[in-house]
Amino acid sequence: MGEVFGGPKDYSTTRGGHAHMVRRHLGRALTEQHRRRWLALLLDTADEVGLPDDPEFRASFVGYLEWGTRMAVMLSQPGVEAPAESPMPAWDWALPPYRPPG
């Protein structure tokens, strides 16, 4: 996740990047129940390790987790083949349309 949010490209250089991550989900037949449980665990962990709880950070973080877990469910279904090589997603920080002064 650090790489997705602009951190060092450690996962890509040591683990094979996004294509490797996708292949780890193939054929696992993940369900919506699995997805929601994984999402809850990730959010609980974010709280436990002290990730920021401000709305802008959490909106971006949860947005990526929602997208990523839905992709995992979709790619894990029987018969789905690994897509061609793809770059690691780069997630950006959500900015609200209005920020109070100061």
C-alpha positions in Angstrom: 0.0 0.0 0.0 2.9 2.3 0.7 3.9 2.1 -3.0 0.4 2.8 -4.2 0.3 6.0 -2.2 3.7 7.2 -3.5 6.1 5.5 -1.2 9.2 3.5 -2.3 8.7 0.9 -5.0 9.9 -1.9 -2.8 7.0 -4.2 -3.6 7.6 -3.8 -7.4 11.3 -4.3 -7.1 11.3 -7.2 -4.7 7.9 -9.0 -5.2 7.1 -8.6 -8.9 4.7 -5.6 -8.6 1.1 -5.4 -9.5 1.0 -8.4 -11.8 2.3 -10.6 -9.0 -0.3 -9.2 -6.6 -3.0 -10.0 -9.1 -1.8 -13.5 -9.7 -1.9 -14.2 -5.9 -5.8 -13.8 -6.1 -6.5 -16.0 -9.2 -8.7 -18.9 -8.6 -9.4 -18.1 -4.9 -13.1 -17.4 -5.4 -13.3 -14.6 -2.9 -16.8 -13.5 -1.9 -18.3 -10.2 -0.8 -18.2 -11.5 2.7 -14.4 -12.1 2.4 -14.0 -8.7 0.9 -15.9 -6.9 3.7 -14.0 -8.8 6.4 -10.6 -8.0 4.9 -11.6 -4.4 4.6 -12.7 -4.3 8.2 -9.4 -5.8 9.3 -7.4 -3.3 7.3 -9.4 -0.4 8.8 -8.9 -1.7 12.3 -5.2 -2.1 11.7 -5.0 1.5 10.4 -6.5 2.6 13.7 -4.2 0.4 15.7 -1.0 1.6 14.0 -2.1 5.2 14.3 -2.7 6.2 10.6 -4.3 9.6 10.4 -8.0 9.8 11.0 -8.6 13.1 9.3 -11.3 13.0 6.6 -9.1 13.7 3.6 -6.7 10.9 4.4 -9.4 8.4 5.3 -11.4 9.2 2.1 -8.3 8.4 -0.1 -7.3 5.4 2.0 -10.8 3.8 2.1 -11.3 4.7 -1.6 -8.2 2.6 -2.5 -9.2 -0.2 -0.2 -12.7 -0.4 -1.7 -11.3 -0.4 -5.2 -8.6 -2.9 -4.5 -10.8 -5.3 -2.6 -13.4 -5.2 -5.3 -10.7 -5.9 -7.9 -9.5 -8.8 -5.8 -13.0 -10.4 -5.7 -13.4 -9.9 -9.5 -10.0 -11.3 -10.4 -10.4 -14.3 -8.0 -13.4 -15.8 -9.7 -13.0 -19.2 -11.5 -11.9 -18.9 -15.1 -10.4 -15.4 -14.8 -7.0 -15.3 -16.4 -4.2 -13.1 -15.3 -4.2 -9.8 -17.2 -1.0 -8.7 -19.0 1.6 -6.9 -17.1 0.3 -3.8 -15.6 1.9 -1.0 -13.5 1.3 -0.6 -9.8 -1.7 1.6 -9.3 -0.9 5.1 -8.1 -3.6 6.5 -5.8 -3.9 10.2 -5.2 -5.0 12.1 -2.1 -8.6 13.3 -2.2 -9.0 17.0 -1.6 -12.4 18.3 -0.5 -14.0 20.9 -2.7 -13.9 23.4 0.1 -11.4 23.9 3.0 -12.1 26.3 5.8 -9.5 29.1 6.1 -6.6 28.5 8.5 
